[in-house]
Amino acid sequence: MSKIAYIALSPNGEQIAGKLQNHFGGEIFTTNNSPIKAKIASLFGEKYVIIGICSAAILIRSIAGQLDHKHDEPPVIAIDDLGQNIVPLIGGHSQISSHGSGVEIAKKCAQILGANAIITTAGDQNFNIALDSPPRGYRLTNPQDYKGFMGQLLTQQEVDFSSDNVWFNNSKLPHHPDAKLKLTISTQLAVGSETELVYCPQNIVVGVGCARGADAGELISLIEAELAAHNINPTAIAHIASIDIKSDETGIHEVAKYFNVEARFFNAAMLEAEADRLVNPSNYVFEQVGCHGVSEGAALAATGADSTLICPKIKSLNGTCAIAQSKQPLTKFEGKLQGQLYIVGMGPGQDSWRVPEATFMLEAAQDWVGYSLYIDLLGEMGAHKTHHEFTLGEEEARVRFALELAAKGKQVALICSGDAGIYAMAALVYELLDLTQDKGGVSAAAKRVDVQMAPGISALQGAAARVGAPLGHDFCTISLSDLLTPWEAIEKRIHAAAEADFVISFYNPVSKKRRTQLAYAKQVLLQHRPEDCPVILASNIGRPTEYIRYVKLIDLNIDDVDMLTLVMVGSSNSQKFMRGNGQEYVYTPRGYSKKREQNS
């Protein structure tokens, strides 16, 4: 997954960014996201592709301190404010973005805008080819030799290469079969040099089977031994393949990470379709998982009908592997990825309060699932996502849908306001994963989904930041909704928190039908706190309709509160005061006054 950030410093720049966003997706950053130079530096560090409709100097100065290894850096592209000229500044041949190299992205931008792509890299200019940026399905195995090779090529030396390779043939390279310089394509181990660039076609798939909990090191050793025995370059591996019931097997994912490829998974029926091509079919395996071979079947299923099983199954104590080879590099992959569920707490709604990890997850997800209001609050960021909107009261259906959708191999974001783990959907996700299917849990496939969660700023944090430091000492939260929790249990919590002198944030204080719970809490609190104890009423924190009001505990009026209001009641020590600017602030001292007294 790659992310694109547009830096637009003028109204015209915003229009240009909008056109590009409609094609690529991504997020637009303007001067409202100040300080913009720090934001550019942060985005570059997070591997965003940066397209700046601004001065090239602004972009370069912002990222200068981070420039180090060009192969690990994302593309940075400058576009003038009229959208007429486009220059890839950094990452012209970078391969870390799924959108392509900087040169490729610049050319796509030029097509969209009807502009000029100004390419300054020598290979593109002289030979219409970027030899350090091979097409999808190939990898340059000795990039460290590229600079020396190009230095010789630019002195008008000829080069030898395979005449049946379309990529080479479409270039302007001066070809000669006896040339000193060579471009080689091979899946075998080859060192290469400053006179020979070696390209490895990714047409190899390693099928893997293993016992539950198998150690990744054991599987890696097994695979490396087999690759070495057949003189296969590990760079030729397109991906690791296995049966879908292993999609949550940590060892297999660690193997894929080790070889810098994806792990893809096939159901038993797809593997059984390869039964006639297996060298080592097993009735025992068929009885256990529904196909006659996992490692051989997965390797063959992943490489297609024209593939060859070049390394039949071999075993270790806890694993098996087999290797298949396709005739052509693999660019369209069969099978499914492990499903991914991102549980995203987007904060109260203000973009600047959303943590970077949450933004990354929202960008990565193909599908967004959530309450319609929350999805709407994310605005244009969701323009290129598939939305699955649910209403209030459909919480379990929402979570179940998200898990089952991810089980299909998709990347899904389950969107919550505030922090997803605080009165939101995260607990329900884990509850459904914990339950057996006959008790209302999700399917076996959904239980194998990878789940990740980003923290978010909760309403109590946002409200506290607006009014001072009311949470400066011990505090708690209590939901007054008795829809899912018995009122008797809520009563006990109110009494306990009141007696313990916690600062209390009440969530879900009232609804249209439920009007008595907050009044009850007020009466209990008045037994333990002074009548002038500060109370903060905060609604729609971080949104355009934000509203904050202070009242004394004795003056708390239920009619001033609705279901979107956070009611924060101070402790007996909480203080409210007014500064010279006329603004009132609330804080709860932690006890530093005792230190001051001791030191005086």
C-alpha positions, 0 to 999 in steps of 0.5 A: 500500500502506498499513500499520496499527500498533496501539498497545496499552498494556494487556491489554484494549487488546491484545484490541481490537487483535487484533480489528481486526488480524483485519480490517485486518491490520497489526502490534501494538505494546505496552509491550514495544516501549518507549519507546512514544512514540518508536515512535509517532513513528517509525511516524507518520514512516513513514506508518503508519496509527496506531490507538491503544487508549490516551489521545489525549494520548499519541498527540498528544504523540508526533507533535506535532513532525511535524504539518505538511501534513495532506494528507500525514499518515496517519490517527491514531485513538484508541480508549478502553480499553473499545473503546466510543468511537473518535475520528479525531484526525489525517488525518480526510480523508487519502487516503494510505491504501488503507484510507480516510480517518481518518473512514472507518477510524474508522467501520469500527472502530466496526462491528467493535467495536460502538462509537461513532465520534465524528466532529468534522469540520464537513463530516461533522457538518453535511452528511454529506459530506467535500468534501475527501475525494472517493470513489475515482475522483475527485480534488479539484484545488484542495484549497487552496481547501477551507477558504475554501469550507467557511467560506462553506458553514457560514454557511448558504450554498447550493451548486450541484452536478450532481444526477446525482452519487450522492456529492452526492445522498447528502449533506445539502448545501443545493442550489440551481442559482443558488447562488454556491458550486459543486461542479464535476466535469470532466476539463478544466483548471479553476482553481477558487476559494474559491467553486468546488471542482473534482473531476476524475474519473479516467477517462483512461488514457494508453497508452505505447509506446517504444524500449528505454531511452527517456528519461522526459522525452521521454515526459512531454513527449509526453504533456503536449503531447497533454493540453494539446492536448485540454484534459485535466487530468493529474489525470484520468489513472487510470494509464499502460498498456503491453504486458507486455514493457515492464513493466521499462521504467524510463522508463514507470515514471518517467512513472507516478511523474510523474503520481502513478499506477500503470503497468499492463501487458497481454499481446499477446493482450489488446491484439490484442483491441482491433485493430478499435478502433485508429485506427492499426493497424501490421503492423510492430508486429504482427510485432514484438510480436504486436499491431497497436498498443501505445499505442492498444491499451493505452489501450483495454484499460485503459478497457474496452469502453465507452471512446473513443479520444479521442487517437489515437497520436502519436509522438516520436523514441523513444515513442508515446502515445494517450489513451482515456476511460471513461464512468465513473471507473475504480475497478477496474483491468485489466492487471497491475502490474509484479511485485515481489520483496522479498528480506527478511532478517528478522534472527536472529528477534527482532522488534526486530532487524528493520530497518524496511525489512524490516518495510515489505516484509513488510507490502507483500507479498501472498505470503510464500515461505520456509523454514517455520521462518522464516515461523513466526518472524514469528508473527501478522504473517503472519496475513493473508498467503498462505504458500508454505512450503518445506523445507530442500534446496528452495532453488532451487525456493523462489527460482524459485517466488518469481520466477515468482509475482511475474511474475504481477504480485504483490508477493512476499516471499522470506523469509530469516533473518539477512541475505539476501545472506549465505549466503542466497537473494539470490545465487540470485535474481540467478543465476537472473535472469542465466542464460538460460532454456535454461541453467536461468534463469527465464521472460522474465516473471520476468526483468522483475520488480522486485527489492528487498532489505532488509538484515538483521542476520546471526548474526555481528552478533547474536552479536558484540553479545551478547558484546562486540566480537569483530569490532572488527578485521578478520574474515571468514566461512567456511561449512564446508558442502561441499554446494555448495562443494568441500572443497579450496576450503574448506581453502584459505580456512581456511588463508588466514584463519588465517595472516592472523589474521582473526577467523573466524565459521564458518557451517554448522560441522557436520551429522549426517553432516559432523563432520570439517571443524570439527575440521580448522579447529581444528587449522589455527588452533592452528598460528597462534593461542594455545591460550587464544584465545577461541571463542564458540559461539552458537545461536539468537541473538535467539530464545527458545532463545538459547544462548551459551558461551565456550571456549578454542580448545584446548577446542573440542569438536565434540560441543558444536556443531550445525548451528545454532551459529555458531562465532566464533574470535578472532584472536591479539589477541582478549581475554576478561575479566570485569566486576564483574557476573560477565559475560564479554566478548570484544573484538578491539582495533583498535590504539588502544593504540599511540595511547595509548603515543604520547600518554603 
